[in-house]
């Protein structure tokens, strides 16, 4: 379950919610009270669950970063043992075609989202309700009933925005986050009922875990991704073992990690584990008699602050202490300060030195960080924003600074992040005025926030205030000149104000940073036509066709450039096939009439012109 805090589940002691499905699994299985994820971001934390590796080991620390083939996944390992494998995701953040490449490896079926959704609603476009997800999983299982199965079911409902369906929206009207959890629990109940009905429940290993938690305002963090406090890293973990729980403990109090889940599943399935894992099987805890089953060191890692130009964070949690490595480091005694409010950090403290040594050892073992390989297309950026996230291609990256610890401490920037998040969600909901207010508040805190300036420029561009848009984007680019998306938006705004030289320069700058932007190339081609430079325009349209060979705008653009160059014969060769495949496109026939006229083919020109007028509805 996505975004699920342990302390908001009934069987974890939270009396203000009903979660009967989770409670029932805990009754039938083993509940781990102190389980921790290393990452507070969805795609990174799920990659950890599916590989048994820390983020610094598997490398998926950014959106759209491919999972290296050297890291076998849970599905691959079981598929090699003749398991039928399927994944049912509830958010585009885990779509293997865009934001989570590589996570589909080993799955016979991976339920990605449609490539081009026709709906503007978030449902079906960027998110699926929990009941929809489990019904898809049930349908697949019914169609593939034979043999052993590995099925991953992802329930995204607790993630913000909190919009539970009825009756949970009424029952929990003052606590909508809890309402989402209760609804997700009902979807889980539906799935468990299905398994029981088909006789699969008793002998199945069922693992339910939160990928990360939710800030809910603690430490001033509204959602998640920035900090490594327990509010976003302490997750519920419940294992229902095959064949029942006879002779097994009900509750494990020792500290464990989500890196331990894959090794446990492989151990129980008697499948050889990969040589490199950052977790260990949880089997020693099952009997309650193994004296070696002590707590395990839990690490935390988040690079998400880098998306805003702030310092990344690392943490280590062991023996009742937590060290957070930040520009202003933090040390918490969790026995006396479970809420992590009293920072006891002193650089000469013996406990600090010991914890720093543990982090240093981890860093020494980790592969050197590589530049992010995530390639996020413009459409995918929009989907990220709809889910409240920013991606590398959306805001640029600060990972090229010599020492990330020299960047601002996220503790000093969290109010800005909350406002930026609110602005993204408001913009997705078409509440432009609310988004603008949030962004203006960010600029009151930091008048040179490139993210706020860029988002304001985008808002004004959508609203048709092209002059204001261009002004905001110009300032954003002065702060962060390597923001390809801001340059593209600036090019659009300047073209609308008829500043064609400015638009040309902005679009060229954008394409120099990100050459694969089809829409930017198409617009630059039109700009060059407006600047009476048809050769440069033709180059851009031809480059567009290399990116997408059947793009009509690019094909028509080539013809327009050829006509402007008086290359009428080539224009006719380009347009005549289009007149058949695009027989209702008036522009094709208007251009064809111009090309025929240039060749002196008066009859053909008149026929093409008549067809264009007919399509335009002119007499």
Secondary structure as UniProt FT lines:
FT   TURN            2..3
FT   HELIX           6..8
FT   HELIX           10..12
FT   TURN            15..16
FT   HELIX           20..28
FT   STRAND          30..36
FT   HELIX           42..51
FT   HELIX           55..58
FT   TURN            63..64
FT   TURN            69..70
FT   HELIX           74..79
FT   TURN            80..82
FT   STRAND          84..88
FT   HELIX           92..94
FT   TURN            96..99
FT   TURN            101..106
FT   STRAND          109..111
FT   TURN            124..126
FT   HELIX           130..143
FT   STRAND          149..153
FT   TURN            157..158
FT   TURN            166..167
FT   HELIX           168..171
FT   TURN            172..174
FT   HELIX           176..197
FT   TURN            198..199
FT   TURN            202..203
FT   STRAND          206..209
FT   TURN            216..217
FT   HELIX           218..220
FT   HELIX           230..233
FT   STRAND          234..240
FT   TURN            242..243
FT   TURN            246..247
FT   STRAND          251..257
FT   TURN            258..259
FT   HELIX           260..269
FT   HELIX           283..285
FT   TURN            291..292
FT   STRAND          298..302
FT   HELIX           304..308
FT   STRAND          313..318
FT   TURN            319..320
FT   STRAND          321..325
FT   STRAND          330..333
FT   TURN            334..336
FT   TURN            338..339
FT   TURN            347..348
FT   HELIX           350..365
FT   HELIX           378..386
FT   TURN            387..388
FT   HELIX           392..395
FT   TURN            399..400
FT   HELIX           404..406
FT   HELIX           410..412
FT   HELIX           414..428
FT   TURN            429..430
FT   HELIX           432..445
FT   TURN            447..448
FT   HELIX           450..463
FT   HELIX           466..479
FT   TURN            481..482
FT   HELIX           484..496
FT   TURN            497..498
FT   HELIX           500..513
FT   TURN            515..516
FT   HELIX           518..530
FT   TURN            531..532
FT   HELIX           534..547
FT   TURN            549..550
FT   HELIX           552..564
FT   TURN            565..566
FT   HELIX           568..581
FT   TURN            582..584
FT   HELIX           586..598
FT   TURN            599..600
FT   HELIX           602..616
//
